[in-house]
């Protein structure tokens, strides 16, 4: 293994990082990754790097970091957090790393529903809590609840809410369970309490089919939680079908639903929603031109 000289300029260290990771990552990612490592480990900002001040501060544990990156460990897991939608979010192998397309889903909700409305949002499969926390951060008057089957994920979500200064209710529940305990926040179909009503459900559920594993990046396949990623090949709409059915049993008024989806099943999700009584069903494309989001509405 090649080791870098004891003391040299930060710009030289950036070039060294790039040289050591070339072939492991796309060329267009390398310089951004190198800047991230320097900023994270030394506290030197990109502006300071570019203008050349603080020019001889070495990067601690650089070879260990490079070794992990060559093993495709996501850089977010190496440093234990990421910045997303202006939030500082802790991430661990118990949670997915928040994606840009999920930020688009959050923006779509905020554009579709007035932030002045007093609404209750339920985020199903909350993971790191990124969606729930971002919505509460941008619309503080909303009541937001996040649920997840994983106690470890909920621990991360609670920490993220605290570090970003928002109050979100967290509950452990299995959306696929026949029991409603902990899942739906009403007392049942006859509940009359205004605070019990859920006005928006949002979910970024597992939606990648097992057969798609062969085409996946090792950083995702080897390190991110499979329970939050994969569904059986013979039932790709498993989670969508269950979540869409919830208003048929429980009281929501008015009811909005927002999904992140597998781009291969956008039309199927829309058809299922329309068949179950949803109106204003819309398939939305992300910044990459892929059909990745669906919304619909049902009045109860």
C-alpha positions in Angstrom: 0.0 0.0 0.0 1.3 3.4 -0.9 1.4 5.9 2.0 1.3 9.7 1.5 4.3 11.8 2.7 3.9 13.1 6.2 3.2 16.8 5.5 2.2 18.3 2.2 -0.4 20.7 0.7 -4.1 19.9 1.0 -4.4 20.2 -2.8 -1.7 17.5 -3.2 -3.6 15.3 -0.7 -6.7 15.7 -2.8 -4.8 14.6 -5.9 -3.5 11.6 -3.9 -7.0 10.6 -2.9 -8.2 10.8 -6.5 -5.3 8.7 -7.6 -6.0 6.0 -5.0 -9.7 5.8 -5.8 -9.5 5.9 -9.6 -11.1 2.8 -11.0 -13.3 2.3 -7.9 -15.6 5.3 -8.6 -16.7 7.2 -11.7 -14.2 9.9 -12.6 -16.9 12.6 -12.2 -17.3 11.6 -8.6 -13.7 11.5 -7.5 -12.9 15.2 -6.9 -16.2 15.7 -5.0 -15.4 12.7 -2.9 -11.9 14.0 -2.2 -13.2 17.4 -1.1 -15.8 15.7 1.1 -13.0 13.7 2.9 -10.9 16.8 3.5 -13.8 18.9 4.7 -15.0 16.2 7.0 -11.7 15.2 8.6 -9.9 18.5 8.8 -12.6 21.1 9.1 -11.1 23.1 6.2 -13.8 24.5 4.0 -13.8 24.1 0.2 -13.2 27.9 -0.1 -10.2 27.7 2.1 -8.8 24.8 0.0 -9.3 26.7 -3.2 -7.7 29.9 -2.0 -4.8 28.0 -0.4 -5.0 29.0 3.2 -4.4 26.3 5.9 -2.5 24.6 3.2 -0.5 21.9 5.1 -3.0 20.2 7.4 -2.8 16.5 7.1 -5.9 14.2 6.8 -6.1 11.9 9.9 -6.7 8.2 9.3 -6.6 8.8 5.5 -5.4 5.3 4.6 -8.1 3.7 6.7 -10.7 5.9 5.0 -9.3 5.0 1.6 -9.3 1.3 2.4 -13.0 1.4 3.3 -13.9 3.4 0.2 -12.0 0.8 -2.0 -14.2 -1.8 -0.3 -17.2 0.3 -1.5 -18.3 1.3 2.0 -20.6 4.4 1.5 -18.8 7.6 2.5 -21.9 8.6 4.5 -21.5 5.4 6.7 -17.8 6.0 7.1 -18.5 9.5 8.6 -21.8 8.6 10.2 -23.9 11.4 8.7 -24.9 13.2 5.6 -26.3 16.6 4.6 -29.7 16.4 2.9 -32.2 19.2 2.2 -30.3 21.4 4.5 -30.5 18.9 7.4 -27.6 17.2 9.1 -28.7 13.5 9.3 -27.1 10.7 11.1 -27.0 7.5 9.0 -26.0 4.0 9.9 -26.3 0.6 8.2 -29.7 0.3 9.8 -31.0 3.1 7.6 -31.0 3.9 3.9 -28.9 6.9 2.8 -31.3 9.7 1.8 -31.4 10.2 -2.0 -32.0 13.4 -4.2 -35.2 11.9 -5.6 -36.6 11.5 -2.1 -36.0 15.2 -1.6 -38.1 15.8 -4.7 -40.9 13.8 -3.1 -40.8 16.0 -0.1 -40.8 19.1 -2.3 -43.8 17.8 -4.2 -45.8 17.3 -0.9 -45.0 20.8 0.2 -46.0 22.3 -3.2 -49.3 20.2 -3.2 -50.5 20.9 0.3 -50.6 24.3 1.9 -48.2 24.6 4.7 -50.7 26.8 6.5 -53.1 23.9 6.8 -53.2 22.0 10.1 -52.5 18.5 8.9 -51.3 15.3 10.3 -48.7 13.4 8.3 -47.9 9.7 8.6 -44.5 8.6 7.2 -44.5 4.8 6.7 -41.1 3.2 6.7 -39.4 6.3 8.0 -35.9 4.8 8.2 -33.5 7.7 9.2 -36.6 9.9 9.5 -35.5 12.1 6.7 -38.9 12.6 5.1 -40.7 13.2 8.4 -38.1 15.6 9.7 -37.8 17.5 6.4 -41.6 18.0 6.3 -41.7 19.1 10.0 -38.7 21.4 9.4 -40.4 23.1 6.5 -44.0 23.1 7.9 -43.5 23.3 11.6 -47.3 23.6 12.3 -47.9 20.2 10.9 -48.2 17.1 13.1 -45.8 14.4 11.9 -45.5 10.8 12.8 -43.0 8.3 11.5 -43.2 4.6 11.8 -40.8 1.8 11.1 -40.5 -1.9 11.8 -36.8 -1.5 12.8 -36.1 -0.3 16.4 -32.5 0.5 15.3 -33.8 2.8 12.5 -36.2 4.5 14.9 -33.3 5.2 17.3 -31.5 6.9 14.4 -34.7 8.8 13.5 -35.1 10.1 17.1 -31.5 11.3 17.1 -32.0 13.1 13.8 -35.1 14.9 15.0 -33.2 16.1 18.1 -30.1 17.2 16.2 -32.3 19.2 13.7 -34.5 20.7 16.4 -37.9 19.3 15.4 -40.5 17.3 17.2 -41.8 14.2 15.5 -43.7 11.3 17.0 -42.0 7.9 16.4 -43.7 4.5 16.6 -42.5 1.0 15.9 -44.9 -0.9 13.7 -45.1 -3.4 10.8 -47.2 -2.1 8.0 -47.8 -5.6 6.7 -49.1 -6.9 10.0 -52.8 -7.7 10.3 -52.7 -5.9 13.7 -53.3 -2.2 13.6 -51.5 -1.7 17.0 -49.0 1.1 16.7 -49.7 1.5 13.0 -52.7 3.7 12.6 -53.1 6.6 15.0 -56.9 6.6 15.2 -59.0 4.6 17.7 -60.7 2.9 14.7 -63.2 3.7 12.0 -65.5 5.5 14.4 -62.9 7.9 15.9 -64.1 11.5 16.0 -61.0 13.2 17.4 -59.6 15.8 15.0 -56.1 15.1 16.3 -56.6 11.4 15.3 -57.2 12.2 11.7 -54.4 11.5 9.2 -54.5 13.8 6.3 -51.3 12.8 4.4 -49.6 9.4 4.1 -46.2 9.4 2.5 -44.0 6.3 2.0 -40.7 5.4 0.4 -41.2 1.6 0.9 -39.1 -1.3 -0.2 -39.6 -1.5 -4.0 -36.6 -3.1 -5.6 -37.2 -6.6 -6.9 -34.7 -9.4 -6.0 -33.9 -9.9 -9.7 -32.6 -6.3 -9.9 -29.7 -7.1 -7.5 -27.3 -8.0 -10.3 -27.5 -4.5 -11.6 -27.0 -2.6 -8.3 -24.0 -0.6 -7.1 -22.0 -2.5 -4.5 -22.2 0.5 -2.2 -25.9 -0.1 -2.0 -26.1 -3.9 -2.2 -23.3 -4.7 0.2 -24.0 -2.1 2.9 -27.5 -0.6 2.9 -30.3 -2.6 4.8 -32.0 -5.1 2.5 -35.2 -5.0 4.5 -35.6 -1.4 3.4 -34.8 -2.1 -0.3 -36.2 -5.4 -1.6 -39.5 -7.0 -2.4 -40.2 -10.5 -3.8 -40.1 -10.7 -7.6 -43.6 -12.2 -7.6 -45.1 -9.3 -5.6 -43.4 -6.0 -6.5 -46.4 -3.9 -5.3 -46.6 -5.6 -1.9 -46.2 -2.5 0.2 -48.1 -0.2 -2.1 -51.1 -2.4 -2.1 -51.2 -2.6 1.7 -50.7 1.2 2.2 -53.3 2.1 -0.4 -55.8 -0.1 1.4 -55.5 1.7 4.7 -58.2 4.3 4.1 -60.7 1.5 3.4 -60.5 0.5 7.0 -59.5 3.7 8.9 -60.8 7.2 8.8 -58.8 9.9 6.9 -60.5 13.1 5.8 -59.3 14.5 3.4 -56.7 11.9 2.5 -53.6 12.4 0.4 -51.1 9.8 -0.5 -47.6 10.2 -1.8 -45.2 7.4 -2.8 -41.7 7.0 -4.1 -41.8 4.1 -6.6 -39.8 1.7 -8.7 -39.7 3.3 -12.1 -40.7 0.0 -13.7 -44.1 -0.1 -11.9 -45.4 3.5 -12.1 -48.4 2.7 -14.3 -49.3 -0.4 -12.2 -49.3 1.6 -9.0 -51.5 4.3 -10.6 -53.9 1.7 -12.0 -54.2 0.0 -8.6 -54.9 3.3 -6.9 -57.6 4.3 -9.3 -59.1 0.8 -9.0 -59.4 1.4 -5.2 -61.2 4.7 -5.5 -58.4 7.2 -5.6 -58.8 10.4 -7.7 -56.3 12.9 -9.0 -53.8 10.1 -9.4 -50.6 11.5 -10.9 -47.3 9.9 -11.9 -44.4 12.3 -11.6 -40.9 12.2 -13.1 -37.7 13.0 -11.2 -34.8 15.2 -12.2 -33.3 12.3 -14.2 -36.5 11.9 -16.3 -37.6 8.7 -14.5 -41.1 8.0 -13.3 -40.4 7.9 -9.5 -43.3 9.4 -7.6 -47.1 8.9 -7.5 -49.8 10.8 -5.6 -53.5 10.4 -5.2 -56.4 11.5 -3.1 -59.4 9.9 -1.6 -62.1 11.6 0.5 -63.6 9.7 3.4 
